[in-house]
Amino acid sequence: MSTKTLFYTSLLLLLINNNMGAQTYQQVWSDEFNGTGLPEPNKWGYELGGNTRNNELQYYTNSTNNVKQNNGNLEITVLKENVGGKNYTSGSVISLNKASWTYGKIEGRFKMPMGKGLWACLDIGI
């Protein structure tokens, strides 16, 4: 590589690096799940009923048997019980119509079970 090429390559990398400063974000919404019982109703809603979009076997409830805060975690529990023609109950927590923003980043910590027939997921929809 010639000295001239090395110089211009180094200059280009320096200019690119200077323009890629760390982005700063302003937190606009959060939930640490530090309460007890159901999550805060001004932040969370529920999908209720026997949704069939994925041939799911559970009936979604807003019962603390299925959805609750516990030591800084949101716990969603599947129970084997017959409700609404389904053999299981579970929870589907949503933030639809609770908050909105444009652009940014989302941070979270998730632990999901593994097993045959489970449909544990985190959907970030628009």
HELIX and SHEET records of a PDB file:
HELIX    1   1 THR A    3  ASN A   19  1                                  17    
SHEET    1   A 2 GLY A  45  TYR A  46  0                                        
SHEET    2   A 2 VAL A  93  ILE A  94 -1                                        
SHEET    1   B 3 GLN A  58  TYR A  60  0                                        
SHEET    2   B 3 LYS A  86  SER A  90  1                                        
SHEET    3   B 3 LEU A  79  VAL A  83 -1                                        
SHEET    1   C 2 VAL A  67  ASN A  70  0                                        
SHEET    2   C 2 ASN A  73  ILE A  76 -1                                        
END                                                                             
